[in-house]
């Protein structure tokens, strides 16, 4: 998606070989017009599949997931990074390792939102090592749901998450795949 790549080059900042800062348009301040374009692109790329729910993880995945849900007419469920005291009913949980925060935590979804037979589209902001996507897949499976697609805004192609998930048979549609990154350079996959 050329518009997204231009925004990454113009407004993003590679802080290291592994960390990309895109807080001016994706994961701190959100550009609604860009989110609208991202959602349209996901709808187009997955128009050959039928889903009944979108699943993401808080917090940076929520904006692209909600916009995609709006475009596709689907509800959006997000896994919470901390189980709130109000989640008193049955819930599903899975561990996640945050690459940027260097922290492990469990994400949780109330069981009433993931049902047997659900066809899930996962939407998230980044794919690096695949920890968040694998956690969301585990949560879907705990509820008897099937993940039929994964939409990623930015994939770090030089890390192994995308390769691993594709080898497991998951269809991944990444809107921008970064092959190489340094403090002064970002190269995308063609």
N, C-alpha and C positions, 0 to 999 in steps of 0.2 A: 504494500500500500504506500504509494509514493508520498502522499500528504503526511503520513505518520513518519516516514523516514526523514523528510525535510524538517519536521518539528524536532525530531531527535537530534539531527545535525545542528539546527539553529538554536534550540533552546535546552537541549540536554547537555550533560557534562559527564564525561567518563572520569570518575574519581580515582580509578585504578584499572588494572586489567580485568577486574571482575565486577566492579560496582559502577552502575550507570544511574546518575541522578536526573530524574525527569519530573521533579516536584512542581515545576511551573505549569504543567499541563495535564499530568496524569495521576499522581499519587500524593499530592498535598493540595495544590490548587488544581482545579479541574476545568478544562476547556470544554464547555457543553457542545459547541459546534463540532469539535474534533470527536467527542464521544458519539455524536449523532452519526458521523461518517464511519467511525469504527463499528458501530452497531449495524449500519447498513451493509458494511462489508461482511460481517459475520453472518447476517441473514442471507446474503447472496452465496457465500461459500458453503453454507449448510442447507441450501434450499432443496437438496435431494434427500434430506433426512427428516424424520418426524420426531419431535420431542414434545414432552408435556411439562417440562420443568427445566429451569436453569439453576445450577449450583455454583457457588463461589465461596471464597473465604474472605472474612473481613480483614482489612478494611479497603485496601486499594483495588480489589476486584469488584467491589460493589458498583461503582459508577459504570464501567463498561458492561457489567452484567445487567443492571437495571435498564440501561438504554437498549441493549439487545433484547431483553424481555419485552420492552415496549414495542420494538419493531416486529418481534415474532409473536406477540400476543401471549406471552408465557409468564407465569409467576416465577419469581426469583427467590431462592432460599440461600442464605449465607451462613456458613459455619462460623460460630463465635469462637474467638480465641480464648475466652475465659467463660466457663459455665456460670451463668448468672444465677442468683438465688431464686429467681422466678421460674427457672427451668426445673420444675418439680416432677414432671412426668418423665417417662422413659426417653432416653436420648442415645444417639450414636456418637462415638468419639474415635479419634485417630490422632497419632502423634505427627507433628510437623517440626522441621528444623528450619528456622529462619536464617538464610544465608547472610543477609545484610545486618541482622541484629545479633547473629551468633548465639541464638537462644533456641532451646527446645520448649515446645508447649503442646498441649492437646487442644484440638478444635472439636466443637460439639454442635450437633444439630438435633433438635427435638424429633423424636421418631414419627410424630404425626405428620411431619412435612416430607418424609421420604417413604414411599409406599412400594410394596411389591408390584412389579410391572411398570413402574415409572421409567420413562426413557429420558435420560438426563443429558443435558449439554453443560459441560463445565466451561466457565469463562473466567479468566484470570488476567492480571496485568503482566506478570512476568513468568517465564519458565526458565529455570537455571538447572538445578539438580533434580527437579521434579518432586520434591517433598510435598508441597501443597497439593499438587494434582493427585499424587498417590494417596494422600490422606482423604481427599474428596472421593476418590474411587472407592476406598475402603468404606467410607460412610455410606455411599450409595449401595454397595454390596451388602452391608449390614442390614439395610432396609429391604433388600430383595430387588433393588432397582438396577438398571443397566445403563452404563455410560456409553452413549453412542457417538460422542464427539467431544473434542476439547478445543476451545478457541483461546488463543493466547495473543495478547497485544504485542508484547516484545519477548522474543525467545533469544536466549544467549546460546547460539549454536555451538559455541566452543566449549560448553559444558555438557554433561551427559544426559540431562533430564529428558530432552526431546528424543534422543536416540533410544534410550531405555523404554520410554512409553510407546514409541512406534514399534519397537521389537516385541512388545507385549500385545501388539495388534490394535492399538488405539489410533484413531484418526485425529491428527492434530492439524489445525489451521492456525498458523502464526502469521500475523500481519506484517511484522518486521523481524527478520532473523539477523542477528549480529554475529558475524563470523570471527571478528577480531576487534579488540578494543585496547586502547592505551589512553593516557591523559590527553594526547593531542590528535587522536585518530580513532575513527569508527568505520569499520568496513562491513557492509551488509552482504548477505547471500543474495545472489541474483535470482 
